[in-house]
Amino acid sequence: MSNAASKSKTIEVVEPIGERVLIRKDEDRKVTKVGIHLPDKIEIPTLTGRVVTVSTVIENNPDYPISQYDKVLFNPKQSIPVDFEGDNRLYVVPIEDIVAVFRRDP
C-alpha cells in the first residue's frame, strides 16, 4: 500500500480544547413559520445547532449540562468557523456563548 493511498483513507477529527464545544449550525431559514420571507443577508445575533462534540473539560464538569447531540442556541460572535467542510457549518464555540439547551419534557 502506498503512502498516498493510506493518507487518503485517514479521517480528520476536530476536538475542541479548553471550555469549548464543536457545533454544527442548523440551516439558515429563508421563511419564518408564519410565511415571512427573510432577506439573504440578515444579521441574526444567535443561531441554533447541534453539538458534535464537547471538550474533555466540559465533559468532566457537572456544572455544564451539555452533551453530544444536544440542540443549543448560541451566540456566534466569538465562534471560530472550522474550514473542514465546504459549507462551513462547523463552529468551535466557547461554552459561555451557549445561551440555551433545548430539552423535551419527559
C-alpha positions in Angstrom: 0.0 0.0 0.0 1.5 3.3 -1.0 1.8 6.2 1.4 -0.5 8.4 -0.7 -3.2 5.7 -0.5 -3.0 5.4 3.2 -3.3 9.2 3.7 -6.5 9.4 1.6 -8.2 6.9 4.0 -7.4 8.8 7.2 -10.3 10.6 8.8 -9.8 14.1 10.2 -11.4 14.8 13.6 -11.9 18.2 15.2 -11.6 18.0 19.0 -12.2 21.3 20.9 -9.8 22.1 23.7 -10.5 24.0 26.9 -14.0 25.2 27.7 -15.2 24.9 24.1 -17.8 22.9 22.1 -18.0 21.9 18.5 -21.4 22.7 17.0 -22.9 22.1 13.6 -25.0 25.1 12.8 -28.6 24.5 11.6 -29.6 25.5 8.1 -30.5 29.2 7.8 -34.2 29.6 7.4 -35.4 31.8 4.5 -39.1 31.8 5.5 -40.5 32.1 9.1 -43.2 29.7 10.3 -45.9 32.3 9.5 -44.6 32.8 6.0 -42.5 35.9 6.2 -39.6 35.8 3.7 -36.2 36.8 5.3 -33.5 38.6 3.3 -30.4 36.7 2.5 -28.0 39.0 4.4 -30.0 39.3 7.7 -27.9 39.7 10.8 -29.2 37.2 13.4 -27.4 37.6 16.8 -28.0 34.0 17.9 -28.0 30.7 16.0 -29.2 27.2 16.7 -27.2 24.0 16.1 -26.4 20.5 17.3 -23.4 19.7 19.5 -21.0 17.5 17.6 -18.6 17.0 20.4 -17.5 18.7 23.7 -14.0 19.1 25.1 -12.9 16.8 27.9 -13.0 19.9 30.3 -16.8 20.3 29.6 -17.5 16.6 29.6 -16.0 16.1 33.0 -17.6 19.2 34.6 -21.1 18.7 36.2 -21.7 22.5 36.1 -22.1 22.2 32.3 -25.2 20.1 31.5 -24.4 19.8 27.8 -23.6 16.7 25.8 -23.2 15.4 22.2 -26.3 15.8 20.0 -27.9 18.4 22.2 -29.7 21.2 20.3 -28.4 24.5 21.5 -28.8 28.3 21.0 -25.5 30.1 20.7 -24.0 33.5 20.1 -21.7 33.2 17.0 -19.7 36.4 17.7 -16.8 34.6 19.4 -17.2 31.4 17.5 -14.5 30.1 15.2 -15.6 28.6 11.9 -13.9 25.4 11.0 -12.8 25.2 7.4 -13.4 21.4 7.4 -16.4 21.3 5.2 -17.2 23.2 2.1 -20.3 24.9 3.6 -18.6 26.0 6.9 -21.4 24.8 9.2 -19.0 23.7 11.9 -18.0 26.1 14.7 -15.9 25.9 17.8 -17.8 27.8 20.4 -16.8 28.9 23.9 -19.1 27.4 26.5 -20.1 30.9 27.8 -21.5 31.7 24.3 -24.1 28.8 24.5 -27.1 30.5 25.9 -29.6 27.7 26.0 -30.1 24.0 25.6 -33.3 22.7 24.1 -34.9 19.9 26.2 -38.1 17.9 25.9 -40.4 17.3 28.8 -40.2 13.7 30.0 
